[in-house]
Structures are given as structure tokens and as C-alpha cells.
Amino acid sequence: MRTLLVVGSFALQPLLWLAILRSWLTSRSRVAHERHDFSSAVYSDHYELRHMLTQGVILGVGLSILTLIVGFSLPLNWILIYEALPSLSLLILPTTVLPITLLVVTTLLAGVLGSSWLPVFDLQTLGLSTADVPATNFAWLFVIAFLGLGHWVAHYGGRFDSPRIYAKQRGKRIAGYPWRELLVVPVVTLVPGDWFVQGGLSWWPMLNLHGQTFAVLFLPLLLGVRFTVFREVPKAVYRHLSRQILVLAGLAVVLLGWLLWRPQDLPIGVIVLLVCYGWCLWQAKRYDHRQSFWYSQVDDGVRVLAIRPGTPANKLDLAAGDIILECNHRAVNSETAFYEALLQNPTYCHLRVRNMAGDLKVTETAIYSGAPHEIGIVLFRDQEG
């Protein structure tokens, strides 16, 4: 019962509800942009919110097993600062995700301010141990964060191709594929001191390890990525990025070993990790920009930007970036021409397509009788005027 109460207390943390609100607003904004750009949403469900609630828990279980194995602990002052900083960032920076930056800044602030940073609270009367948490624990924190972020980017980056129309490139409109998701991962954390019991919460689970008392707490670890792909297949970019993030997890393990010898180097170490993370994002951006391809309008056909789920287009051998040259044996060069060609045979669709590599292919499928606009292929809309 005590464990269930602790798990339930995670749902009372403000950071979780701010992240839920942020994800919902992000999802609403995406749907609104899709309806503006393509007349109807590519993905009408709020998958950002669904991922945050489901994948956050799944990742939390895996990472919590790791924290319990290594005896991961964090001081109370670090947790209080961390609860405040991401909450403020979600309020005042609504379009930005800074997961690693927030971890670094919190670690630096906790080290500078110490355990007595809130003079209005006498933490000693709550039984808080002022014993320093080993510097290696903060290295473990970054190992956990990079492992979770790398796994999530690898499995969900580019999974939902949600295009957005951007400014023109050489007289043509171009599309990009933004990713704006975030997770709040509940990670089991040990906190030195019996301050929960002294504060009147005698039911709170406590552990006694090596003569020191620890409270068990779920840390709301914020993870997220803000990235837009313009030239490459989104999944390829995110696979590239995820591999580099997992390398950073290995670098954090190296830092852990270094801190066993020189714990005073923790501030320099976490700053180095932040710089390396920024370099990884820059490298992923360069990887995308090195491609000569653009998701742009073309003159000899119509560019496929996305495929709506649950539509006949899912049965076609199409992918974002393909160019439809002919529909039902008629050449097409605009959205209007494409749907006019579909009406030539309102129950069947025969396409001649050129893919991103320049290869030609033919694909066909049955469509909804009398409803060609529900085929599910997302194209550049014809410009008015």
C-alpha cells in the first residue's frame, strides 16, 4: 500500500501536469497547422500526449530498474531545484525543450547553493542528512538521461511524418517535418534523510542502507527533442542522432569513472556533456542539410508529403518525397489535376511514381467509391489566386 501511495504521489507533481498541458497544446497546434496547410489533419489524434503518458511509463520502468541496481540517489536540494526549473521552462519557453541543459544547470546550482539554499526552511529539523551525495551519482543521472533519450529517439523519431509548409525555396514551396514531443519519465530515486517521516508522512517508504536512511521518490525526468527535417528521410536522421546520443551515455560512464578519482571535476564534466550534446544536435542538422534533396513542389508531377493512416493510400507503395507522375494514365502536375484524374475511375487508383532515388514504379489500389478525396495522399495544395 505504501508503494502505491508513492506511485500515486507522482501524479500530484506540478511538472507532470505542466508537461501534459504542453503536449496537448503542441498537439492542437500541429493539428491546426495540418488543417491549414492540407485542409484536414494528417494525424487527427493527439499522439504526442499518448506517447508522453505511455512511453514515459515504459521508459520509467526500465530506467528505474537500473537506478535501483546501482543505488542511485540525489540530494533534496537538487530535486527541489529540478522540480522548479523545468516547470518554469514549460511556462516561459513554450516552444523549446531543453532536457540536458536543465539537468546541467540544476547540478551546477545545487553544487553552488548547497543544502541550505532555502533559508525559510530549517531542513535539519526535518531530519535531512547533509552528507554529500557522491559526485558519481550525478554521472549516473546523465547515463540514465542519455540512455532514455537515445532509446526514445531511435524508436519514435520520424515515426509520424507530420509535414508543415515553410517558406519558398527557389520559387517553390517546401515542406519540413518537425518533431516537438516530450516525455516525463518517472524514475525511482533514493533521497538521503528521513525528512518525510519527520515531516509527518510516517507511511512513506524508507530504506536503511549502510547506516544511512533514504526516502524513495519518483523523480519526474523531462526528456524531449525539438528538431525539423527538411531534406533527408526523417527516420534516417533520427537513427543517426540516436546513435550519437547513446555514445554520449558511454561518455557519461567515462565521466563516472573519472569522478571516482577526481570528484571535484563534476562541474567541468557536466558542462562537457552539455557541449557534446549540442554538438550531436548540430551534427544531425548538418547530416540533414548535406542532402541535395528538398521536399519541394515540382513541375513534372505532384509531391507526396505524407500518407494519412487508415486510408486506401496505405495499400499503395508510396512514401513521403515520392513524385506522382501519372494518375489513371493521365499526367498530373497539381493537386486539382490529380483529383480530376482520380474521378476518371472513382473506385480504382493507378499511379506511375518516381521515388526519391529517381527510380520509376507503378502502384495501384481500390479506393472509396465516389470519394476520391479520401484516398489519403497528402499533397501540396494549389495556391489560390
Sequence and secondary structure as in RCSB ss.txt:
>XXXX:A:sequence
MRTLLVVGSFALQPLLWLAILRSWLTSRSRVAHERHDFSSAVYSDHYELRHMLTQGVILGVGLSILTLIVGFSLP
LNWILIYEALPSLSLLILPTTVLPITLLVVTTLLAGVLGSSWLPVFDLQTLGLSTADVPATNFAWLFVIAFLGLG
HWVAHYGGRFDSPRIYAKQRGKRIAGYPWRELLVVPVVTLVPGDWFVQGGLSWWPMLNLHGQTFAVLFLPLLLGV
RFTVFREVPKAVYRHLSRQILVLAGLAVVLLGWLLWRPQDLPIGVIVLLVCYGWCLWQAKRYDHRQSFWYSQVDD
GVRVLAIRPGTPANKLDLAAGDIILECNHRAVNSETAFYEALLQNPTYCHLRVRNMAGDLKVTETAIYSGAPHEI
GIVLFRDQEG
>XXXX:A:secstr
 HHHHHHHHHTT HHHHHHHHHHHHHHHHHHHHHHHHHSS SS S HHHHHHHHHHHHHHHHHHHHHHHHT B  
HHHHHHHHHHHHHHHHH TT   HHHHHHHHHHHHHHHGGG  TTS GGGGT       HHHHHHHHHHHHHHHH
HHHHHHTTSS   EEEEEETTEEEEEEEE  EEEEEEEEEEES HHHHTT TTS EEEETTEEEEEEEEEEEEE 
 EEESSS HHHHHHHHHHHHHHHHHHHHHHHHHHHH GGGHHHHHHHHHHHHHHHHHHHHHHHHT     B  SS
SEEEEEE TTSGGGGS   TT EEEEETTEE  SHHHHHHHHTTSTTEEEEEEE TTS EEEEEEE  TT GGGS
 EEE      
